[in-house]
Amino acid sequence: MSLLKIIHLSAVVASFTLFFLRGIWLLSASPIMRQRWVKIAPHSVDTVLLVSAIALAWQLGFSPFNSPWLAAKIIALLVYIGLGLLAFRFARTRGLRLTAWLTALLTFAYIVATALSHDPLPGLQR
C-alpha cells in the first residue's frame, strides 16, 4: 500500500471520528464544543483528506468523467458537507441537528461503500 493511500485512509478515519464525536458533543451540549482545537482540527484533517484524494485520483488516472463511482462520491461529499453545515451551524432545533447529523453519517457510509466497491450503487444487484 502506498504512503499516499495510507495518508488518505488515516485522514478518512480521523475525519469520521472527529465528525462523530463533534455530533455527540453538540447534541449533549458539551463544553468541549467551545474549545479552540475542536473548531480547527476538523478543517486541518479534511484538508489532508481532500488533497490526498485528489492526488490519489490523479496518480491512478481516475476522474469523475471516466469513473461514475468517483462522480457519485463527489456529489455525496457535497451532500455530506451541506448536512454537516446544517447540523453544526444552521439548524436551530435539537431534532433538526440530530436528523442532519445522522443523515450525514449515512452519507459518509455511502461514500466509503462507493470507494470500496468502485460502484455508484454499492450493494445493489444489477
CYANA upper distance limits for C-alpha pairs under 8 A (distance plus 0.5 A):
  1 MET  CA      5 LYS  CA      7.08
  1 MET  CA      6 ILE  CA      7.47
  2 SER  CA      6 ILE  CA      6.88
  3 LEU  CA      7 ILE  CA      6.66
  4 LEU  CA      8 HIS  CA      6.68
  4 LEU  CA     52 SER  CA      7.03
  4 LEU  CA     55 ALA  CA      8.40
  4 LEU  CA     56 LEU  CA      7.45
  5 LYS  CA      9 LEU  CA      6.55
  5 LYS  CA     52 SER  CA      8.13
  5 LYS  CA     56 LEU  CA      7.58
  6 ILE  CA     10 SER  CA      6.48
  7 ILE  CA     11 ALA  CA      6.61
  7 ILE  CA     49 LEU  CA      8.40
  7 ILE  CA     52 SER  CA      7.52
  8 HIS  CA     12 VAL  CA      6.74
  8 HIS  CA     48 VAL  CA      7.96
  8 HIS  CA     49 LEU  CA      6.11
  8 HIS  CA     52 SER  CA      5.86
  8 HIS  CA     53 ALA  CA      6.99
  9 LEU  CA     13 VAL  CA      6.87
 10 SER  CA     14 ALA  CA      6.64
 11 ALA  CA     15 SER  CA      6.31
 11 ALA  CA     45 VAL  CA      6.53
 11 ALA  CA     46 ASP  CA      7.63
 11 ALA  CA     48 VAL  CA      7.07
 11 ALA  CA     49 LEU  CA      5.64
 12 VAL  CA     16 PHE  CA      6.64
 12 VAL  CA     49 LEU  CA      6.95
 13 VAL  CA     17 THR  CA      6.54
 14 ALA  CA     18 LEU  CA      6.59
 14 ALA  CA     45 VAL  CA      7.42
 15 SER  CA     19 PHE  CA      6.58
 15 SER  CA     42 PRO  CA      7.01
 15 SER  CA     45 VAL  CA      6.60
 15 SER  CA     46 ASP  CA      6.79
 15 SER  CA     49 LEU  CA      8.38
 16 PHE  CA     20 PHE  CA      6.47
 16 PHE  CA    108 PHE  CA      8.44
 17 THR  CA     21 LEU  CA      6.58
 18 LEU  CA     22 ARG  CA      6.41
 18 LEU  CA     42 PRO  CA      6.96
 19 PHE  CA     23 GLY  CA      6.70
 19 PHE  CA     42 PRO  CA      8.07
 20 PHE  CA     24 ILE  CA      6.93
 20 PHE  CA    105 LEU  CA      8.32
 21 LEU  CA     25 TRP  CA      6.60
 22 ARG  CA     26 LEU  CA      6.37
 22 ARG  CA     33 MET  CA      7.48
 22 ARG  CA     38 VAL  CA      8.21
 23 GLY  CA     27 LEU  CA      6.55
 23 GLY  CA     87 ALA  CA      8.46
 23 GLY  CA     88 PHE  CA      8.31
 23 GLY  CA    101 TRP  CA      7.08
 24 ILE  CA     28 SER  CA      6.61
 25 TRP  CA     29 ALA  CA      6.41
 25 TRP  CA     30 SER  CA      5.39
 25 TRP  CA     31 PRO  CA      8.32
 25 TRP  CA     32 ILE  CA      7.35
 25 TRP  CA     33 MET  CA      6.83
 26 LEU  CA     30 SER  CA      6.76
 26 LEU  CA     33 MET  CA      7.05
 26 LEU  CA     88 PHE  CA      8.02
 27 LEU  CA     94 ARG  CA      7.39
 27 LEU  CA     97 ARG  CA      8.17
 27 LEU  CA     98 LEU  CA      7.64
 29 ALA  CA     33 MET  CA      8.26
 31 PRO  CA     35 GLN  CA      7.89
 32 ILE  CA     38 VAL  CA      7.84
 33 MET  CA     38 VAL  CA      6.65
 33 MET  CA     39 LYS  CA      8.14
 34 ARG  CA     38 VAL  CA      7.75
 34 ARG  CA     39 LYS  CA      8.25
 35 GLN  CA     39 LYS  CA      7.51
 36 ARG  CA     40 ILE  CA      6.95
 37 TRP  CA     41 ALA  CA      6.06
 38 VAL  CA     42 PRO  CA      7.52
 39 LYS  CA     43 HIS  CA      8.12
 40 ILE  CA     44 SER  CA      7.02
 41 ALA  CA     45 VAL  CA      6.64
 42 PRO  CA     46 ASP  CA      6.43
 43 HIS  CA     47 THR  CA      6.57
 44 SER  CA     48 VAL  CA      6.99
 45 VAL  CA     49 LEU  CA      6.68
 46 ASP  CA     50 LEU  CA      6.55
 47 THR  CA     51 VAL  CA      6.57
 48 VAL  CA     52 SER  CA      6.45
 49 LEU  CA     53 ALA  CA      6.57
 50 LEU  CA     54 ILE  CA      6.72
 51 VAL  CA     55 ALA  CA      6.64
 52 SER  CA     56 LEU  CA      6.48
 53 ALA  CA     57 ALA  CA      6.63
 54 ILE  CA     58 TRP  CA      6.62
 55 ALA  CA     59 GLN  CA      6.46
 56 LEU  CA     60 LEU  CA      6.50
 57 ALA  CA     61 GLY  CA      6.36
 57 ALA  CA     62 PHE  CA      5.32
 57 ALA  CA     63 SER  CA      7.06
 58 TRP  CA     62 PHE  CA      6.68
 58 TRP  CA     63 SER  CA      7.99
 62 PHE  CA     66 ASN  CA      7.19
 62 PHE  CA     67 SER  CA      6.72
 62 PHE  CA     70 LEU  CA      8.13
 63 SER  CA     67 SER  CA      6.27
 63 SER  CA     70 LEU  CA      7.29
 63 SER  CA     71 ALA  CA      8.22
 64 PRO  CA     68 PRO  CA      6.57
 64 PRO  CA     69 TRP  CA      8.09
 64 PRO  CA     70 LEU  CA      5.63
 64 PRO  CA     71 ALA  CA      4.84
 64 PRO  CA     74 ILE  CA      8.49
 65 PHE  CA     71 ALA  CA      7.73
 67 SER  CA     71 ALA  CA      7.12
 68 PRO  CA     72 ALA  CA      6.70
 68 PRO  CA    119 ASP  CA      7.94
 68 PRO  CA    120 PRO  CA      6.86
 69 TRP  CA     73 LYS  CA      6.70
 69 TRP  CA    114 THR  CA      6.81
 69 TRP  CA    115 ALA  CA      7.83
 69 TRP  CA    118 HIS  CA      5.86
 69 TRP  CA    119 ASP  CA      5.43
 69 TRP  CA    120 PRO  CA      4.77
 70 LEU  CA     74 ILE  CA      6.75
 70 LEU  CA    115 ALA  CA      8.09
 70 LEU  CA    118 HIS  CA      8.04
 70 LEU  CA    120 PRO  CA      8.16
 71 ALA  CA     75 ILE  CA      6.81
 72 ALA  CA     76 ALA  CA      6.57
 72 ALA  CA    114 THR  CA      8.34
 72 ALA  CA    120 PRO  CA      6.08
 73 LYS  CA     77 LEU  CA      6.47
 73 LYS  CA    111 ILE  CA      5.97
 73 LYS  CA    114 THR  CA      7.24
 73 LYS  CA    115 ALA  CA      7.86
 73 LYS  CA    120 PRO  CA      8.04
 74 ILE  CA     78 LEU  CA      6.90
 75 ILE  CA     79 VAL  CA      6.96
 76 ALA  CA     80 TYR  CA      6.56
 76 ALA  CA    107 THR  CA      7.05
 76 ALA  CA    108 PHE  CA      8.44
 76 ALA  CA    110 TYR  CA      8.28
 76 ALA  CA    111 ILE  CA      7.00
 77 LEU  CA     81 ILE  CA      6.65
 77 LEU  CA    107 THR  CA      8.39
 77 LEU  CA    108 PHE  CA      8.29
 77 LEU  CA    111 ILE  CA      7.77
 78 LEU  CA     82 GLY  CA      6.72
 79 VAL  CA     83 LEU  CA      6.64
 79 VAL  CA    104 ALA  CA      8.30
 79 VAL  CA    107 THR  CA      8.05
 80 TYR  CA     84 GLY  CA      6.58
 80 TYR  CA    104 ALA  CA      5.68
 80 TYR  CA    107 THR  CA      6.48
 80 TYR  CA    108 PHE  CA      7.27
 81 ILE  CA     85 LEU  CA      6.69
 81 ILE  CA    104 ALA  CA      8.48
 82 GLY  CA     86 LEU  CA      6.72
 83 LEU  CA     87 ALA  CA      6.56
 83 LEU  CA    100 ALA  CA      5.80
 83 LEU  CA    101 TRP  CA      7.23
 83 LEU  CA    103 THR  CA      7.73
 83 LEU  CA    104 ALA  CA      6.05
 84 GLY  CA     88 PHE  CA      6.48
 84 GLY  CA     89 ARG  CA      8.49
 84 GLY  CA    100 ALA  CA      7.44
 84 GLY  CA    101 TRP  CA      6.98
 84 GLY  CA    104 ALA  CA      6.94
 85 LEU  CA     89 ARG  CA      5.85
 85 LEU  CA     90 PHE  CA      6.93
 86 LEU  CA     90 PHE  CA      5.21
 86 LEU  CA     91 ALA  CA      5.74
 86 LEU  CA     97 ARG  CA      7.40
 86 LEU  CA    100 ALA  CA      6.86
 87 ALA  CA     91 ALA  CA      6.22
 87 ALA  CA     96 LEU  CA      7.71
 87 ALA  CA     97 ARG  CA      4.82
 87 ALA  CA     98 LEU  CA      7.46
 87 ALA  CA     99 THR  CA      8.35
 87 ALA  CA    100 ALA  CA      5.66
 87 ALA  CA    101 TRP  CA      5.94
 88 PHE  CA     97 ARG  CA      7.57
 91 ALA  CA     96 LEU  CA      6.39
 91 ALA  CA     97 ARG  CA      6.03
 92 ARG  CA     96 LEU  CA      7.71
 92 ARG  CA     97 ARG  CA      7.87
 93 THR  CA     97 ARG  CA      6.77
 94 ARG  CA     98 LEU  CA      6.54
 95 GLY  CA     99 THR  CA      6.62
 96 LEU  CA    100 ALA  CA      6.54
 97 ARG  CA    101 TRP  CA      6.50
 98 LEU  CA    102 LEU  CA      6.55
 99 THR  CA    103 THR  CA      6.53
100 ALA  CA    104 ALA  CA      6.52
101 TRP  CA    105 LEU  CA      6.79
102 LEU  CA    106 LEU  CA      6.88
103 THR  CA    107 THR  CA      6.66
104 ALA  CA    108 PHE  CA      6.62
105 LEU  CA    109 ALA  CA      6.82
106 LEU  CA    110 TYR  CA      6.81
107 THR  CA    111 ILE  CA      6.77
108 PHE  CA    112 VAL  CA      6.82
109 ALA  CA    113 ALA  CA      6.63
110 TYR  CA    114 THR  CA      6.50
110 TYR  CA    122 PRO  CA      8.35
111 ILE  CA    115 ALA  CA      6.64
112 VAL  CA    116 LEU  CA      6.67
113 ALA  CA    117 SER  CA      6.57
113 ALA  CA    122 PRO  CA      6.58
114 THR  CA    118 HIS  CA      5.94
114 THR  CA    119 ASP  CA      5.85
114 THR  CA    120 PRO  CA      6.16
114 THR  CA    121 LEU  CA      7.53
114 THR  CA    122 PRO  CA      6.15
115 ALA  CA    119 ASP  CA      7.97
117 SER  CA    122 PRO  CA      6.68
118 HIS  CA    122 PRO  CA      8.32
